[in-house]
Amino acid sequence: MKPMFRRTVLASWLAALAITGCSQQAEPAADNAQASAQAQADAAAKKLDTYRQLLRINNDEMAVSMGHDILDHFPNSDAAKEVQQSLPAIEKRYKENSEKNRLQGMWLYQVSPMQGGTQSTATIYNSSPTNHRVRLVLRRHTEWGQNAFLYSDERGFVCKANCTLAATFDGKPTGIKAFAPSTGEPALMIRDDKAFIAMLEKAKKVTLEATLQDGEKKLQLVYEVGGFDAAKWAPVSKGAAGKGKK
């Protein structure tokens, strides 16, 4: 065999080996990519099944979390396409219910014995300022009738005989007449409790400006009253109305 011919045959043989080698390397790579894609699809489908189950049992909190997990990790999957159809409405409902529950949880309702009678109270603390805790109390008592008042856990209020508190109900300004009880409790009694409560029941946020005896510090007390449930403020048997007693 002539040298030139041998070199040609050898080159062809080496080229064939190279092509075969590339082909063999490409096949496992393609198989691996396909396996990875299938694994991703299976994982997305599994999470989608969990998402559907959470919707069936009305667990909005976990459904929202799972829905976002699918969108974040499998954005181009069929599972993501399905989630995108339902998640916005579920998330909106979850946020609205969470806020509703938060506001309702700010109120405390109690019925208990109180100085020869029974009292029923609905109480909420101010949301701000956070460094001064002042309760807004709605009270019914078998002997004292109905009251609405502020009660400070620290010091009393500055209010000589009668005073008018600057107030807003959902941003609408008004004046609330009040007085300090003669018995010395750290409270401010609201004169027209019926009108005050009627406005409160329709409001989401109430602000009341009061002055503490401690350094005559002026406070703008903010109460998020939107969760008030009048049905939970239990009535008591009517007695003589003694406004302002504690």
N, C-alpha and C positions, 0 to 999 in steps of 0.2 A: 504494500500500500504506500502510495506516494506521501511524503511528509505533508504537503499542502492539503491533501484529501483527509489525512488523519486529523489535522488541526480543525478542519471544518466540521467533521463528525463530532469531535470532542466539544466544540463550542455549542453545537446544536443540542448535544446531550446535557450539557451544563445548563443551558437555557431552559430546557424542558424540566430539569430538576428544580430550577428556581421558580418556574410557574407553578409546578406541583406544590412546592413548599408554601408559596403565597396563598394558594387555594386552600391548602389544609389549615393555614393559620386563620384565614378569613372565615371559614366555616365555624370554628369554635367561638370566634368573636360574635358572629351573627347569632349563634345559639344563645350565648350569654346575654346579649341585648334583648333577645326575645323572651328569655326566662325572666330577666329583670322587669321588663314591661308587664309580663303576666303577673309577677309577684305584686307589682304596684297596683294593677287592676284588681287583684284579689283582696289586697289590703283596703283599697278604697271601697270595694263592694261590702266588705265586712263592716266597716265603719258606717256605711250607708244603712245597712240593716239595723245597726244599733240606733242610728238617728231615727229611723222609721218607728222603732219600738218606743223610743222616748216620746215621740209625737203621739203615739197611740195611748200612752198612759198620762199624757198631758204634763210631762215634766219639762216645762219650758226652759228652765235654767240649764239643765244638762243638755237639752236639745240644741240650744244656742251655742253652748261650748263645743259640742260635737260637730255642729254645722260649720263653725269657723275652723275647726281642726281639719275637716275635709277640704275646705276651700284653700287653706294655707298649704297643705301638704300634697294635695292632688288637684291642682287648679284646672287642669285640662281634661279631667276624667268625666265620664258619664255621671258618676256620683255627684261631682261638683255642679253639673248642669241641673240635676234634680234638686239639689239643696238650694241653689240660687232661686228656684221658683217659690219656695215656701219660707225660707229663712227670714226675709225682711219682715213679714207679717208676724212671725213667731217672736222675733226679737223686739218688735214694737210692743206687742202684748206683754212680753216679759218685763220690759222696762216700766210700762204703765202700772202693772200689778205690783212690781217691786216698790215703786214710789207710793202707791196707795197703801201698801202694807207698812211702809216706813212711817207715813203720816199717822196711820191708825195706831201704830205702836207707841207714838209719843204721848198718847192719852192714857191715864190710869183712872179706872172707875172703882169706887169702893162704897160699900154700905156697912155702917158700923154703929155701935152705941156711942152716944156723945152727950154727956151731962144731962141725964134724965130723959133723953129722947133718942131718936135714931136719925142719923144723918146719911145722906147719899151725896157723894162728891164725884166730880169729873175734874181731873187735875192735869195740867201740862206745864212743863218748864220752858223757859225762854230758850230759843236757839242761839241768840246772841244778845249781849256779849257773853262769851263763854266763861269769863272770870267772875261773874256774879250770877248766882242762882236765885231766880225769883219765880215762884209758882203763881200761875193764874188758876184760880179755883172757882168752880161753879158748885154751889152747895144748896141742898134742900134739907131742912131740919123740921122734925115734927112740931117743935115749939117756936123756932125762930123764923120759919118760913124760908124763902128763897133769897140767896145772896150770890153776888159775884165779887171777887176781891183778889188783890195781889197780896202775896205773903212772902216776905224775905226770910231766907235761912240765915241771914247775918244780922243786919241792923234794920231799924224802922225807916219810915219815909218822912220827908219834910212835907207837911200839909197842915196849915193852920186852919182849924175848923173845917172849911170847905176849900177845895182847890179844883182846878180844871186841868186834866191831863191832855196834852196834845196827842192825838191818835190818828192812825190811818187804818182803813179796812181795804185791803188790796190797792193801796196807793191813794185812796180817796180820803182827804183830811177831814177830821171832825174833832170835837172836844168832848171829853168824858168827865162828868162831874163826880168827884170822889170826896171822901173824908177819912180821917184817921180815927179808929175806935177809941173811945174814952177810957177803955180798960187797959190801954198801953201795949197791945200786941203789935208786932212789926208788920202791920197790914195797912192796906188802903182799900176801903170799902167803896164799891161803885154805887152811886145813888140810884140810877135807873137801870136796875139789873135786867129787867125784861127787855128793854130796848137794846141793851148791850148784847145780850145773848142772842136776840133775833138777828142782829148784824153779824155776830160771830158765826152763826150757823150757815150764813151765805158766803162767808169769806174763806180765802185760802191762807192769807197772811194778815196778821194784826200787829201793829206797832203801838206801843204805849210809852210815853216819855214820863219818867218819874225821877225824883231826886232823893237820894239816900241821906239819912241823917249823918252817916259817916263821912265827914268832910264836905257835906252837901254836894256829893258827886252826882252829876246828872247822867242818867242812863236812857238810852233808847232801846227798850225791850222788844225783841222780835219774837212773835209766837206763830209757828206754822200750824194753824188750827184746822187745815183742810181735812184732817182725818177724824174730826169730831163726829161721834155717833150718838145722837140724842136718845136712841132706843136703849143704849147701855147706861145712860144716866137715870138710874131707877127712881121712880116717884116714891114719896113717903106720905103717910097720912097727914092731912093738913092740921096745923095747929095755929096758935096765935102768932102773927108775924111780928117779930122783934128785930127789925133791921139793924145790922151793925153789931149785934152781940156775937161773942166768940165763946 
